[in-house]
């Protein structure tokens, strides 16, 4: 077939037809045609030539041109596509390196092999353009719900026809043991869209918490309009779920709106999720209050929050323990996911035993160190004193409020406590010296003799050693291993050293040693404050 003898408009008509069928830009199809014709021309004129083809977007006329680039003489490698400045003078008036000389060449006739090759190039380009269009389309829909029909099932994974492409619902993203037959309608959440060589890969999910949130958004107009906000979702797919909601309009009950008239709205979501039971919980900024709500239907007697450890202790009546924990720990697990806290549940009896044990330990401490009888020691513990430091250095008025304690008794108690602490400090310091602690660590502000002794036993003998410690090594912390939070004990944790105090002490040591410039530190802090302020303004 010769281009010259063909109907020139046929090229444009073909391009438009292909583009319309594949729903891509006709210009991309024309560019693919130009590339395929150029490749065919190179096979005719020579692969080393720089042959280019341009198709007129209005008339369909194809123009074949040969391009030669002017290069330095020592860089000349391809005589068919390059030429020196001297050689270019016969074609150009004032040639310079980088200039190009373009001349039109006769169009080529496409033989059977060339035509087949051109067809392959066009198909390849069209496929690439179609994949790009699919990726952009589904990338924009990432994080939303899509409806599709089941095409087939492969090794437990469901292949879903989603209109202009295929998506995959992996077996671990299906609810329970649900199965599908070809042609079944299915509703899924688009969890991820990836660009791969074989085309966009669309991964669906029916177990993702976001799937439930999107279903509620479809069923509850107030959520779609932003009047009610979903703050957190926790799911045990196919069995039970908890969803926390808050209303930005004081006149609208968020729980009631999500439940709907006679439960119609929540029932629509339950039906889609294969009967998954849903607890709708009012969200609260106060973490303990929110947790009490999250543990419904169990009743909670007491909540103790440890914000630094991100743990929370919950005390429930003895008869409520199994309800609070739930079948196979389901209720407390979902509540933990919802609040992003580790939850320890104990009965009132267990808490009472623990408090009694703590009471006995503190009573024994005061009996042995203050040389008082059991009754008086219990009296001190009952008044809230937990250690000797509190007795030794508290304002005397706080001791005088205890029944039977006058000024002389208070003075005697504090004298005994201070003498015992001083004796302990001397022993700790002597032990630290035996271990080889240096004076620069002993004189460091903020470290007690007992702290220095503990550090020395762990090999921290100088200020330099101390400055290399991480804050969590001193104050302790939490790490996550295999999805579980694990406690890391700090060297000085038993002295109630907070993470912030540990950070400040380590940084002070580094400044004293000249490792850190305080001026630079202040500049960094000012910059960080500036960024925070900017963020608040935005």
Phi, psi and omega in degrees: 000131178258136179300323184294330183268348182279156174291116187295329180289343181298327178300312181292322180296319178297315180300317181293322180295314179297316182297320180293320181294316183268357180057051176232174182290126178303330180299326179293323179292319179297318178298322178295321177296317179300317180294320181293321178293322178296321179294321178295321180294323179295324178293337179272315185269337181131134185294337183280345180284149176265086181263131180234149181235136178234125178256124179295125185289347181258314185264338183084004181289133179260124180249126180260128179228151175252130183246130174236135184254139179277127181228169174295151185299321181286346180262358182293119181235318183250105183290340182278332184243355181226160174203158182279170178300319182297315181294329184287343183296334180285346179249335187230150184289310183223074185289148176221157180302130181103342177292156177236144177247121184247129177226142181281141178239157181298142176296154183258156172271133181274111175285180183299315181291317180296320179295320178296317178298317179298320179298318179298319179297316181296315180298319179298314180296320180296319178298316179298316180296322180294319178296317178299317180296317179298317181298313181298319182297312183281335175297322178293334182263004179300133181089013178235174178267141179229145176258142179206183177234144182288129176265313181194170177236129183235112176053040179090344177271139182258126175267123187245132174276115183248034177099271183259028179178181178244147177231163182237132174250104183291158184299325181282356178257003177269154180276121177056229181251030182297141179231157184227153175246154179307133180097345179295140174282143183216143179241127184222167176258130178282106186273324183202145175230122183239142176271118179231166185299326181274006179119172181294134177258120184252119183253126183255164178209144171241358180256350183295140176303327181297332179299315178296318180300317180292325178296317178296323179298325179286328185269334185247106181302327181296327177288317179299322181279352178088004179289321175248136182243136175273116184269329182198149177224136175226133185228144162245089195310130178083350183243296185206155180210158174231137179227128182259129183230155178220145180257134176267006176236115184303338182272358182244127178278116185295322181292314180298320180295322180285330179287317179082172180298120181054031176074019186296320184289311181292329180293326178296321178290318180301317181297320180293330184262028174060041176080017180297123180287135186237124172263119178263121191239133175289127181281146180220139180295332179283111187303312179301319179296317179298321181293320177302317178295320184293333182275004176305144012270007181287148177267141182245132180271319188208146178230130177238116185257130173247092187295322183296320181271354183055041178235157181216136178255133181237129178252127180234157175301152183307318184284349182263357187300310182296325179291320180294320180286319180083169180295122182057032177074016187295315185296312181290328179294316179294320178296322178295317177296321183293321184264350183060036178229150171280131185244126172253123180253132176221156179277167178299325180294316179296320179294321180297318179296320180294317179296323179295320179297316178297320179299317182292321180297316181290323178298315180298321179301313182291324178298315185284326187264330183257355179057051177241165180280171186298320182298315182292322179297318178295326179297318179297316180296319180298329179279000174101004178282129185246340181210172184293325181301322180295320179291319186289322191241009178285157175299137186299333180300329181288337175276329184290342180283349179283135181302131176086001180256116175257187185296319180295317179297318180297316179299317181296318179299314182291324178297313179299317181296317181292320179297319179295317180296320179296319178297318179296322180295319179298316180296318181296319181292321178297318178296321179296319178297320178300325182279352176095026179293139180273157184297327183294335176277322179297323182275001182286127184293135177106342180260124176276162177306321180295321177296317181297322179298315180297317179298317181297320179296339178262006176093004177270101189247350183219170178296326178297317177299317182296321183292340180272355181286147173273152182301320182289336177293330181272312187264349183085169180185191182231139174233161180251121178233123181054039177080001180244141179280127183242138183276131171255116181284134178268153180301320185252017185297324182292348177266015179060037177279122181280163180297321180295318178296321179297319178299314182296320181293317180295317180294322177299317178298320180293325178292316179299326180276354180082012180283333182233136178272118182300328180296316179294324179297316178296321179298318179296319180295318179298319179296318179296319178296322179297319179295321179297317180297317179299319179297320180295321181295320178298000000 
